[in-house]
Amino acid sequence: MIVDFHARLSPGPGALDALLGALDSAGVGRAAVCAGGLVDLDRLSVQIVDGGRSEARADNEGVRRACAASGGRLVPFFFADPGRDAAEYATVAAGYRGLEISPAVHGFRLDDPGVDELAAVAARHRHPVYVVCLGRPGTRAEDLAALAGRHPSVTFVSGHCGHTGLDAAGLTRLAGVPNVAVELSGCFTAVARLAVRRLGADRVLFGTEHPLQHPAVEVAKLRALGLPPGEHALVAGGNALRLLSLEER
């Protein structure tokens, strides 16, 4: 089974059907889902480079309800702003399977106190924490390594294998941090191969970043890696099932 570790549910009518249809067309069986569409792509692209902060709130409850109605096919992540959401996450965490934080959207550093508060809640609930590093101080691979060192019982997942899709140096920095895994959506094939080589297949996760990327594109990239069957099975879905405490269906 292929398990998408990182899909998004955009706000608005038809989004859930679009997600399920895209997964079906690509042969993806299950997906971890987080709220999407908090900021438009023009603003997001500026904030990735220059910084900035969105005050938009994620519809976490809407994601949870949609996943609950999927018969177990979709599992929800809580998308948190470290500046304001730690208490809410602590209250509702039992209804989710993971946590996402985004310096690009909410404009924080990985050494901010709110990040540590959220990570402590994730530890109590055995939630993996998904985060995409950026190129600015406080949000780089070395900052994620430091965060993981402060919370050794939490598995952190570096989205897109780094902020540019070509962050080979970031993979090297994270390879020696055992509680950090990486997710492949949006990165180059060469970087995906490096991820498996440097971190090991048991720390690499398939993902799509739907709706920004069609799942079929990422499935093609996964196949193009030409991994041995055992490694392919781990990357395609085995690792995700383990981190999300799910059983094979």
Secondary structure, 3 states (H helix, E strand, C coil): CCEEEEEEECCCCCHHHHHHHHHHHHCCCEEEEEECCCCCHHHHHHHHHHCCCCCCCCCHHHHHHHHHCCCCCEEEEEEECCCCCHHHHHHHHHHCCEEEECHHHHCCCCCCHHHHHHHHHHHHHCCCEEECCCCCCCCCHHHHHHHHHHCCCCCEEEHHHCCCCCCHHHHHHHHCCCCEEEECCCCCHHHHHHHHHHHCHHHEECCCCCCCCCHHHHHHHHHHCCCCHHHHHHHHHHHHHHHCCCCCC
